[in-house]
């Protein structure tokens, strides 16, 4: 019977229900029921307006696949942000309570808001969508790399163009956005940033053959040398030969070349080339060194982790930082675009702001 009420409850580590053995059978005795929390929210005009708006956003935030273009309007993100500290957060429903369906409707509206508020990859995707240039470049490689039209050389060329021409905060935000360890949807969105099904070879070649192909192209060869120079680990602690920012730029510079790396899964931040060292013969050690420069490079790993921590901090503040600019205003009125180190004079929520100057 419970599964017929809402199949999405199955398999969740924590859901809307209190324990079966909980002795609180009525709404009046249930602490923090979603019905009670909703009444508290109604007494607060800001909370009530945000909830009503988010409820109207349900269809646009409940069903999109992680690999699809984000379809969440900015005002829905803003409504979710406004509910972050409301009485609705953490509310529960009881299996034997009255008005279960009404309670569950409230719970899942807020549950989606909490998921939306924690998916930073979706937020960075929205920030790209709000920027005309980033949105145009991203749509170009999205179309070139889509399954019905996939031609790998065209896909790689468009990826290379995106990471060369898109503003660095946008490009790094899309690819190096942090995800919760159990948020597979966020991780899949991050991994699909470089369209693995089209951008990577259908059958993994030998890594040394991949390097040979790279060396035959002057651009790829220079990008690989740049990566090996700036992401060279000096010790086991992950100290880079140069600044971490230069390592990340060199790493992103390889995307769109024959040596395009990617995240290996949706649940962690390990990266690797799409190649193998099987059949390397007496060059096995050399091949493994090349492969390990991506998959077991403490310098690169720490540089990625540091950037993800930095991106996470962008969305942990409730006030505009002096290095933030309101992207919506930039798109609506280019004449009032803010400069990198000028404090924002606009009052906007964090999902609509982006750092212009990186460390």
PyMOL commands that set and color helices and strands:
alter all, ss='L'
color gray80, all
select helices_A, chain A and resi 2-5+7-9+27-29+34-42+45-56+58-61+74-82+100-118+120-130+132-144+147-149+152-165+168-175+184-194+196-199+207-215+218-230+244-253+281-295+298-314+327-332+334-336+350-352
alter helices_A, ss='H'
color red, helices_A
select strands_A, chain A and resi 205-206+261-263+271-273+275-276+324-326+353-355
alter strands_A, ss='S'
color yellow, strands_A
deselect
rebuild
show_as cartoon
